[in-house]
Amino acid sequence: MSEDVEVRLEALKLIKEFAVALIVLQTAVIGVAASLLEKHPPEGWRLAFTAAMFAAFLVAIYIGAVCVIGTIPAIAQKLPAAAGRDIYGMTGGLSGEGRWTLGRFCLWQAHLFMLSLVLFVLFVLCMR
């Protein structure tokens, strides 16, 4: 295997590890939020806000688990034939050749991760 392919495979492994770390953190935060809900069930606008927060977490986890991690094997298979291509500009995934690149999925995961954390902080502040 060429050095170019090995370097890009290692980069894909790092992307996978980062995506998994974000998913683990989000899952832990969902557990904390659920335990807070047991003690202080929300009503009215707080209930709608709580639903939006959980939706943001679920979409972020979906993007990370299915889109980012699901794209990595397809890109890894293409590496020998795609010498010199940037992995962030490559497409792939569960449905074959997609429109979105790995870079776009990674950005969406990062942005949704930050949004869900901001919503969690606001959620905690509203539970006081």
C-alpha positions as CSV (number, residue, x, y, z in Angstrom):
1,M,0.0,0.0,0.0
2,S,1.4,3.4,-0.9
3,E,2.3,5.9,1.7
4,D,-0.3,8.4,0.4
5,V,-3.1,5.8,1.0
6,E,-1.8,5.0,4.4
7,V,-1.7,8.6,5.5
8,R,-5.3,9.2,4.3
9,L,-6.5,6.0,6.0
10,E,-4.9,7.2,9.3
11,A,-6.8,10.5,8.8
12,L,-10.0,8.6,8.3
13,K,-9.4,6.7,11.5
14,L,-8.9,10.0,13.4
15,I,-12.1,11.4,11.9
16,K,-14.0,8.3,13.1
17,E,-12.5,8.6,16.6
18,F,-13.5,12.2,16.8
19,A,-17.0,11.5,15.6
20,V,-17.4,8.7,18.1
21,A,-16.1,10.9,20.9
22,L,-18.8,13.6,20.1
23,I,-21.5,10.9,20.0
24,V,-20.4,9.5,23.4
25,L,-20.5,13.0,24.9
26,Q,-23.9,13.7,23.5
27,T,-25.3,10.4,24.7
28,A,-24.0,11.2,28.2
29,V,-25.6,14.6,28.2
30,I,-28.9,13.1,27.1
31,G,-28.7,10.8,30.2
32,V,-28.0,13.8,32.4
33,A,-30.9,15.7,30.9
34,A,-33.2,12.7,31.3
35,S,-32.3,12.4,35.0
36,L,-33.1,16.1,35.4
37,L,-36.5,15.6,33.8
38,E,-37.4,13.0,36.3
39,K,-37.0,15.4,39.1
40,H,-38.4,18.5,37.4
41,P,-40.9,17.6,34.6
42,P,-41.2,20.6,32.2
43,E,-44.5,22.3,31.3
44,G,-45.6,24.8,28.7
45,W,-42.8,26.5,26.7
46,R,-40.1,24.5,28.7
47,L,-41.6,21.3,27.4
48,A,-41.3,22.6,23.8
49,F,-37.8,23.7,24.4
50,T,-36.9,20.4,25.9
51,A,-38.2,18.6,22.8
52,A,-36.2,20.9,20.6
53,M,-33.1,20.2,22.6
54,F,-33.5,16.4,22.4
55,A,-34.2,16.7,18.6
56,A,-31.0,18.6,18.2
57,F,-29.1,15.9,20.0
58,L,-30.7,13.1,18.0
59,V,-30.0,14.8,14.6
60,A,-26.4,15.5,15.7
61,I,-26.0,11.8,16.7
62,Y,-27.6,10.7,13.4
63,I,-25.2,12.9,11.3
64,G,-22.2,11.6,13.3
65,A,-23.1,7.9,13.4
66,V,-24.7,7.4,10.0
67,C,-23.4,10.2,7.8
68,V,-19.8,10.7,9.0
69,I,-19.0,7.2,10.2
70,G,-21.1,5.6,7.4
71,T,-19.2,7.5,4.7
72,I,-15.7,6.5,5.9
73,P,-15.7,2.8,4.6
74,A,-16.8,3.9,1.1
75,I,-14.1,6.5,1.0
76,A,-11.5,4.1,2.3
77,Q,-12.4,1.7,-0.5
78,K,-11.8,4.4,-3.1
79,L,-8.4,5.6,-1.8
80,P,-6.2,3.5,-4.0
81,A,-7.9,4.8,-7.2
82,A,-8.2,8.4,-5.9
83,A,-4.5,9.2,-5.5
84,G,-3.9,12.6,-4.1
85,R,-7.6,13.5,-3.5
86,D,-8.5,15.2,-0.3
87,I,-10.7,12.9,1.9
88,Y,-12.9,15.8,3.0
89,G,-13.9,16.4,-0.6
90,M,-14.8,12.8,-1.3
91,T,-18.4,11.4,-1.2
92,G,-19.8,8.0,-0.4
93,G,-21.8,6.4,2.3
94,L,-24.6,3.9,2.8
95,S,-26.6,5.0,-0.3
96,G,-23.6,4.8,-2.6
97,E,-22.3,8.0,-4.2
98,G,-23.9,10.8,-2.3
99,R,-24.1,14.5,-3.0
100,W,-22.6,15.6,0.3
101,T,-18.9,15.3,1.0
102,L,-17.3,14.0,4.2
103,G,-16.1,17.5,5.0
104,R,-19.7,18.8,4.9
105,F,-20.9,16.0,7.1
106,C,-18.1,16.7,9.6
107,L,-19.0,20.4,9.7
108,W,-22.7,19.6,10.2
109,Q,-21.8,17.2,13.1
110,A,-19.6,19.9,14.7
111,H,-22.2,22.7,14.4
112,L,-25.1,20.5,15.6
113,F,-22.9,19.3,18.5
114,M,-22.3,22.9,19.6
115,L,-26.0,23.8,19.1
116,S,-27.1,20.9,21.2
117,L,-24.6,21.8,24.0
118,V,-25.8,25.4,24.0
119,L,-29.4,24.2,24.2
120,F,-28.4,21.9,27.1
121,V,-26.9,24.8,29.0
122,L,-30.1,26.8,28.5
123,F,-32.1,23.8,29.5
124,V,-30.2,23.5,32.8
125,L,-30.6,27.2,33.5
126,C,-34.3,27.0,32.8
127,M,-34.7,24.0,35.2
128,R,-33.6,26.2,38.2
